Amino acid sequence: MDENFLVSGEGRLVVVDPATDQVTSVLPLTGMKGCSAMEYVAAAKTLMVVCGGSFADLDQGAASGVVVVDVAATPPAVKTTLPASAVTGGQPLNFSAIVAISSSAVLVGAIGRYADPATNVEGAPDTLLQLDPSTGTVTKLMDAGAFELGRGAGSSVVAMIPEGSKTKPRVQVFTVTGTGSITKSGDLDPNPAHGLPPREIAWY
């Protein structure tokens, strides 16, 4: 992707041997663009890669999705690709955020958009989703304002997702059960008096 986000090529996963500093293989993420965030699931030896598509494309969601990579294979190989059409109905995914609780419980976000009355474009919320890549099952966990949900973190017991609301920036907290169920359990309010812009809280 160029510095102006106007030109974007197909995503690739590059494997580097840290002992020699040499590239050992390059894996094309066929049909996907804007692939920025990755999470490794050690128990399953899989890598989850999220792609947000290209801002320059008329249909950004067409090149957006989640790619599951088998890193136990030599060289690593794509196990499955779940396009945004199957996860969000076509709304592009947040290219900077993916939280892998396990190989069957992955949190991804759909990027919202601002309304534009001049062109009759309706607004859309950010949406946090729980995805099971093995079955393609998707469960909506919450909505937020456009461009408010950011890069989260999680474990086998808890997940935390920053929400950069202009009126109440906070961290949404979700409880993870042994069965893989993820439910909202509260939020952490960092007190807006700290002076940080809400957008910074959400995306970084």
Backbone hydrogen bonds, N-H to C=O, Kabsch-Sander energy under -0.5 kcal/mol:
donor,donor_aa,acceptor,acceptor_aa,energy
2,D,7,V,-2.2
5,F,2,D,-1.7
11,G,29,L,-0.5
11,G,32,M,-3.3
13,L,27,L,-3.0
14,V,12,R,-0.6
15,V,13,L,-0.5
15,V,25,S,-2.8
16,V,14,V,-0.5
17,D,22,Q,-2.8
20,T,17,D,-0.8
21,D,17,D,-2.4
22,Q,17,D,-0.9
24,T,15,V,-2.7
25,S,15,V,-1.2
27,L,13,L,-3.2
29,L,11,G,-3.1
30,T,28,P,-1.1
32,M,29,L,-2.3
33,K,63,A,-2.7
36,S,34,G,-0.9
36,S,50,V,-1.2
36,S,95,F,-0.6
37,A,50,V,-0.9
37,A,95,F,-0.9
39,E,48,M,-2.1
41,V,46,T,-3.1
42,A,40,Y,-0.8
44,A,41,V,-0.7
45,K,41,V,-1.1
46,T,41,V,-1.6
47,L,69,V,-2.5
48,M,39,E,-3.4
49,V,47,L,-0.6
49,V,67,V,-2.6
50,V,37,A,-2.4
51,C,65,G,-2.9
52,G,34,G,-2.5
53,G,33,K,-2.6
53,G,63,A,-0.7
57,D,54,S,-1.3
60,Q,58,L,-0.6
62,A,59,D,-1.4
63,A,60,Q,-1.1
64,S,61,G,-1.6
65,G,51,C,-1.8
66,V,82,L,-2.5
67,V,49,V,-3.0
68,V,80,T,-3.0
69,V,47,L,-2.9
69,V,67,V,-0.6
70,D,77,A,-3.3
71,V,45,K,-1.8
71,V,69,V,-0.9
72,A,45,K,-0.7
77,A,70,D,-1.8
79,K,68,V,-3.2
80,T,68,V,-1.4
82,L,66,V,-3.2
84,A,61,G,-0.5
84,A,64,S,-2.9
86,A,83,P,-1.6
87,V,83,P,-1.2
88,T,84,A,-3.2
89,G,84,A,-1.2
90,G,84,A,-1.6
93,L,51,C,-0.5
94,N,109,G,-3.8
95,F,93,L,-0.6
97,A,94,N,-1.3
99,V,107,L,-2.4
100,A,98,I,-0.5
101,I,99,V,-0.9
101,I,105,A,-2.0
102,S,105,A,-1.6
105,A,102,S,-0.7
106,V,131,L,-2.6
107,L,99,V,-3.4
108,V,106,V,-0.5
108,V,129,L,-2.1
109,G,97,A,-0.6
110,A,127,T,-2.8
111,I,92,P,-2.9
113,R,124,A,-2.0
116,D,121,V,-2.7
119,T,116,D,-1.4
120,N,116,D,-0.5
120,N,117,P,-0.6
121,V,116,D,-2.1
122,E,120,N,-0.6
124,A,113,R,-2.5
126,D,144,A,-1.7
127,T,110,A,-1.7
128,L,142,M,-2.8
129,L,108,V,-3.2
129,L,127,T,-0.5
130,Q,139,T,-3.2
131,L,106,V,-3.5
131,L,129,L,-0.5
132,D,137,T,-2.3
135,T,132,D,-1.0
136,G,132,D,-3.1
137,T,132,D,-0.6
139,T,130,Q,-2.5
141,L,128,L,-3.0
142,M,128,L,-1.3
144,A,126,D,-2.3
148,E,145,G,-1.4
150,G,162,P,-2.2
151,R,202,A,-0.5
153,A,160,M,-2.1
155,S,158,V,-2.6
159,A,174,F,-2.3
160,M,153,A,-3.2
161,I,172,Q,-2.5
163,E,170,R,-3.4
164,G,148,E,-3.2
165,S,163,E,-1.2
170,R,163,E,-2.3
171,V,188,L,-2.4
172,Q,161,I,-3.1
172,Q,170,R,-0.5
173,V,186,G,-2.7
174,F,159,A,-2.9
175,T,183,T,-3.0
176,V,157,V,-2.4
177,T,175,T,-0.5
177,T,181,S,-2.5
180,G,177,T,-1.7
183,T,175,T,-2.1
185,S,173,V,-2.9
186,G,173,V,-1.2
188,L,171,V,-2.7
189,D,187,D,-0.5
194,H,191,N,-2.0
195,G,192,P,-1.6
200,E,197,P,-0.8
201,I,197,P,-1.3
202,A,198,P,-1.9
203,W,199,R,-2.5
204,Y,200,E,-1.7
